[in-house]
Amino acid sequence: MADALPKILIVGGGAAGLELATELGQKLGKAGKAQITLLDAASTHIWKPLLHEVASGTLAEAEEIEYLAQAHSNHFRFLFGRMEGLDRANKEIIVSAITNKKGEEIIPQRRFKYDTLVMAVGSVSNTFGIKGVDKYCRFIDTTKEAFRFQKQLVETYYIQSYANQSRQRDKPLSIVIIGAGATGVELSAELHEVTKLLATYGLEGSIDVNITIIEAATKLLPALPPRLSQATQEQLIKLGIQLKLGRKVTEVTETEVHTYDGEVFDADLKVWAAGIKAPDWMKDLDGLESNHINQLVVDQTLQTSDPDIFAIGDCAACEWVGHGGNVPPRAQSAHQMASTVAKTIINRLKGKPAAKFVYRDYGSLVSLGKFSTVGSLMGSLMGTVSVGGLIAYGVYLSLYKMHQVAIHGYFRTAMLTLSNLFRRSTHAKMKMH
Ligand SMILES: Cc1cc2nc3c(=O)[nH]c(=O)nc-3n(C[C@H](O)[C@H](O)[C@H](O)COP(=O)(O)OP(=O)(O)OC[C@H]3O[C@@H](n4cnc5c(N)ncnc54)[C@H](O)[C@@H]3O)c2cc1C
């Protein structure tokens, strides 16, 4: 019976895809009007803008969502697997074989049919082919990578603490973050907070940590107005974070980061957060048009060059009409694109035209841990308003709350927020394992 229903297949359950699957599950799946399927390469979801907190160990574990449970409660189907190709002639996606830790194939390559396909696979870091980056840098593109970084961080702290106690080392631990966009800036502040916490908790052999951000542009956070970029810069300097702006990284080795001007920075831990691209396998996806960073080119209805295939979130290149350039790869764009495509898919089943996507920029906010939040809010009547402190922090949190409401509804979001508050009052503020 389910085979006769229109098949809506969403690939990628991130900021965009999970909201879309949940909304369509509730509006179409529940009423038996369509079969909604979500495929993801991971089995759990954490909202990506929280990954710097996962990486530093300050995020509550409760923020992780099991896709299977979410699918069960919201009338869609979840498939675990990694898409690797597309067969448009047969309207099928191709999903890689799954292997176990020994490299043995446990599930063979599979194919899944669709009537409507939505690509929502997000983005990965763009290393621009710079020597040593892939080998020696950490990335925080996925939950798995963020957890891996957190484990290495804890291990490094213990090693450094022992080395300090036994006087085997007298130089500070150096963490170098390459890229001063929101990811790099937020991570630096979070790592600073963690270092302070360790001192508060009394980790033996006090750890001296140097955090440095290296950026090719001459200012931090190029997407924010200059005044806010300046305010962020002042905050970071106050925290003791070293800013090396206008430096282009040319090579990364096991222990150093080299720049174009010949400067060399010692680096025990290196994090790459300098620009994004859609995954390489999307470059030639069975003839769909893509751009220089592999994003699928979409029109104002978020349809690709194939009208049955949509792309949303970071993997979509959608012109930002009236502003020049494309809609920026942000959580708020992903959220808005998911809403538009949900409307279109519902309309299509009724024989109605596609909804038009109009991006509304509500501004950019950057969280500097518990120290501060800065950003700019945009309103069609107000123009751009610069905010900071508590107002900015409240608005920053509301972006995540909007995502939670989209996937849990208001009541569960309120309950989760409360339980998180209780948890924070009884648990350690950071994970040390
Ligand atoms: C540390 C950090 C901080 C950020 N802070 C902010 C912020 O403050 N504000 C803001 O607006 N934006 C922020 N961003 C950007 C924001 O997270 C992204 O723009 C947003 O998550 C994009 O949503 P998406 O759904 O396109 O992709 P994602 O949320 O990345 O989701 C992609 C999903 O696709 C899955 N996937 C990937 N490849 C495959 C495959 N081959 N097959 C199946 N599944 C696949 C992934 O597992 C993932 O679940 C931040 C990003 C990072 C990394």
PDBQT file of the ligand as one rigid body, heavy atoms in Angstrom, charges set to zero:
ROOT
HETATM    1  C1  LIG A 501      30.714  25.127  14.572  1.00  0.00    +0.000 C 
HETATM    2  C2  LIG A 501      29.670  25.782  13.711  1.00  0.00    +0.000 A 
HETATM    3  C3  LIG A 501      28.976  26.895  14.179  1.00  0.00    +0.000 A 
HETATM    4  C4  LIG A 501      27.998  27.491  13.389  1.00  0.00    +0.000 A 
HETATM    5  N1  LIG A 501      27.315  28.558  13.901  1.00  0.00    +0.000 NA
HETATM    6  C5  LIG A 501      26.307  29.086  13.189  1.00  0.00    +0.000 A 
HETATM    7  C6  LIG A 501      25.541  30.155  13.737  1.00  0.00    +0.000 A 
HETATM    8  O1  LIG A 501      25.802  30.618  14.841  1.00  0.00    +0.000 OA
HETATM    9  N2  LIG A 501      24.517  30.661  13.003  1.00  0.00    +0.000 N 
HETATM   10  C7  LIG A 501      24.200  30.150  11.769  1.00  0.00    +0.000 A 
HETATM   11  O2  LIG A 501      23.229  30.623  11.140  1.00  0.00    +0.000 OA
HETATM   12  N3  LIG A 501      24.893  29.138  11.216  1.00  0.00    +0.000 NA
HETATM   13  C8  LIG A 501      25.951  28.602  11.897  1.00  0.00    +0.000 A 
HETATM   14  N4  LIG A 501      26.673  27.569  11.350  1.00  0.00    +0.000 N 
HETATM   15  C9  LIG A 501      26.310  27.096   9.999  1.00  0.00    +0.000 C 
HETATM   16  C10 LIG A 501      25.082  26.154  10.065  1.00  0.00    +0.000 C 
HETATM   17  O3  LIG A 501      25.363  25.139  10.983  1.00  0.00    +0.000 OA
HETATM   18  C11 LIG A 501      24.781  25.575   8.694  1.00  0.00    +0.000 C 
HETATM   19  O4  LIG A 501      24.573  26.625   7.788  1.00  0.00    +0.000 OA
HETATM   20  C12 LIG A 501      23.533  24.686   8.738  1.00  0.00    +0.000 C 
HETATM   21  O5  LIG A 501      23.684  23.639   9.661  1.00  0.00    +0.000 OA
HETATM   22  C13 LIG A 501      23.251  24.107   7.349  1.00  0.00    +0.000 C 
HETATM   23  O6  LIG A 501      22.190  23.228   7.433  1.00  0.00    +0.000 OA
HETATM   24  P1  LIG A 501      22.077  22.011   6.410  1.00  0.00    +0.000 P 
HETATM   25  O7  LIG A 501      20.820  21.285   6.741  1.00  0.00    +0.000 OA
HETATM   26  O8  LIG A 501      22.282  22.483   5.034  1.00  0.00    +0.000 OA
HETATM   27  O9  LIG A 501      23.321  21.098   6.736  1.00  0.00    +0.000 OA
HETATM   28  P2  LIG A 501      23.732  20.287   8.125  1.00  0.00    +0.000 P 
HETATM   29  O10 LIG A 501      23.015  20.921   9.232  1.00  0.00    +0.000 OA
HETATM   30  O11 LIG A 501      25.167  20.258   8.063  1.00  0.00    +0.000 OA
HETATM   31  O12 LIG A 501      23.121  18.858   7.820  1.00  0.00    +0.000 OA
HETATM   32  C14 LIG A 501      23.591  18.014   6.794  1.00  0.00    +0.000 C 
HETATM   33  C15 LIG A 501      23.163  16.582   7.117  1.00  0.00    +0.000 C 
HETATM   34  O13 LIG A 501      23.444  15.765   5.981  1.00  0.00    +0.000 OA
HETATM   35  C16 LIG A 501      24.030  14.542   6.399  1.00  0.00    +0.000 C 
HETATM   36  N5  LIG A 501      24.841  14.053   5.279  1.00  0.00    +0.000 N 
HETATM   37  C17 LIG A 501      25.973  14.580   4.794  1.00  0.00    +0.000 A 
HETATM   38  N6  LIG A 501      26.405  13.872   3.738  1.00  0.00    +0.000 NA
HETATM   39  C18 LIG A 501      25.513  12.857   3.560  1.00  0.00    +0.000 A 
HETATM   40  C19 LIG A 501      25.407  11.781   2.608  1.00  0.00    +0.000 A 
HETATM   41  N7  LIG A 501      26.312  11.603   1.642  1.00  0.00    +0.000 N 
HETATM   42  N8  LIG A 501      24.372  10.932   2.722  1.00  0.00    +0.000 NA
HETATM   43  C20 LIG A 501      23.454  11.081   3.730  1.00  0.00    +0.000 A 
HETATM   44  N9  LIG A 501      23.509  12.092   4.637  1.00  0.00    +0.000 NA
HETATM   45  C21 LIG A 501      24.515  12.962   4.536  1.00  0.00    +0.000 A 
HETATM   46  C22 LIG A 501      24.832  14.910   7.624  1.00  0.00    +0.000 C 
HETATM   47  O14 LIG A 501      25.065  13.782   8.458  1.00  0.00    +0.000 OA
HETATM   48  C23 LIG A 501      23.931  15.962   8.283  1.00  0.00    +0.000 C 
HETATM   49  O15 LIG A 501      23.028  15.375   9.181  1.00  0.00    +0.000 OA
HETATM   50  C24 LIG A 501      27.681  26.964  12.092  1.00  0.00    +0.000 A 
HETATM   51  C25 LIG A 501      28.390  25.855  11.618  1.00  0.00    +0.000 A 
HETATM   52  C26 LIG A 501      29.373  25.264  12.403  1.00  0.00    +0.000 A 
HETATM   53  C27 LIG A 501      30.139  24.069  11.888  1.00  0.00    +0.000 C 
ENDROOT
TORSDOF 0
